[in-house]
Amino acid sequence: MRLLFELDKKDYGDCTHRFTRNSARSIIIRDRKALMIYSGRPGCWKC
């Protein structure tokens, strides 16, 4: 597989505000195919 995009590469070392978002992810592979999810943003697929 290849990297599709990187979400964030910023340095937040001086940030005083924290935001917590609980989430769960998985990658499902069957017969050498990965399940993809369309996020609703135009052209944005997630694995």
N, C-alpha and C positions, 0 to 999 in steps of 0.2 A: 504494500500500500504506500501511497505518497501523502505528504502533508498537504492538506487543503488550505489552511490558513492558521495564523496564530492570533489568539484573542487579545492578548495584552502583553507588552514587553516593557511597560513603564516601571520606574523605580518609585515605590511608594514608601520608602524609608522614613520620610518626614511627615507622613500623613497621620493626623490625630483622630480621624473619623473612621470607624469600622462598619462595614455592612456585611451581615451574614445571610447567606441564602442556602438553605438546605436543599440538596438535590442528589439524585442518584442517576448513574449512567451505566450502560453496558454495551458491549459490542457483540452482536450475534452473527456468527459465521456458519453458513450451511452450504455444502457443496462448493466451497471456495468463493462464495458470494457473501458480502457484508450487507446487513440491513441498514438502510439509510432513512432518515426522518427529514421531511421538509419543514422548516421552522416558521414559515409564513412570510418571511422577508423575501422579496424577489431574488431568485437565484441562490438562496441559502439552504444548503443541504447539510445535515449533520450525520455523523456516523457514531 
